């Protein structure tokens, strides 16, 4: 059976690429600290020696549109082109192409459907910065095949938060039941408190530092019960109008497991958002690597 | 209220470099052209397979022509779409982050709950 080599959750800040590659007067004052934190975070994936990456993110109205909006979608394609014109324009993100792992995609689609998740699928998916940002931060060589999993955190009506946790648990089970000797890292990105296009956007910190503090604690401690006890679709409007992206963190808490503490926890208070980085190593995952 | 159609306008313009420039330079002409040619286009269908019922209200059309992002927020247009397109059109006229910060400040009179964005 496949091994879950690492479980990784983070924010996806589209400005990182430009900040970390800029030099001289163009380089923002926070770039050095940010880059150092990202490089330490990247090492947590590198040492897990993955063969395949399951990448959980959310399309930002790029390919998926309101005339046909899936709640949860799995990519099943041999290749994925990456990034869009408006991401190049606004964030300076590069275009690139990733390979897919169709066998694992098929396994997750079949297994998901059999576990009562009516997953949509796509045989031609151009992925966006919710998946390419973690490629840039964690695996900049973009040399591993991926299975993209998209969630709807963006276009209401949205699934309930508990559904994200349940899907995360199911993805963990499905990867662990995949008949393969591959090492799979499961990576997902979302947001802490975030406001986009509203009155609280682009402040000196994220719009709700208190929510961010609690959220980091829930994730770092694997406190699914505490998190689900407080977070509802309605409550997520309060910390910021784009905070429903936190449900992708909840999905990753489901992958990591109830009460499982993260092995790597880091955060960075930037203007506009709190950035946060978490890695879990399932028991024995690193030891098996040495065989 | 055709909130979906407002979003469709913002979405189709934002993803097309030529339309972004056209809307910046000629808002009234672009909105009129878009409503007559694009509003009823089903995005993944052949041009002959069109919808027949989508139109802006007078107020919505006027808001788009005036490029009034405050009124778009009030109407429940998706704030991510509005922000992205307006940054594309107007950030270039300002210093770093100046436009984004002013955009937020112009919305300061909105309290929670914000206008509903469900379509």
Interface residues (C-beta under 8 A of the other chain):
Chain A: X60 X61 X62 X65 X66 X67 X68 X84 X85 X86 X89 X90 X154 X155 X156 X157 X195 X196 X197 X198 X199 X200 X201 X202 X203 X237 X238 X241 X242
Chain B: X4 X7 X8 X11 X14 X15 X16 X17 X42 X43 X44 X69 X73 X78 X79 X80 X81 X82 X83 X84 X87 X88 X97 X100 X101 X103 X104 X105 X107 X108 X109 X110 X112 X113 X114 X117 X118 X119
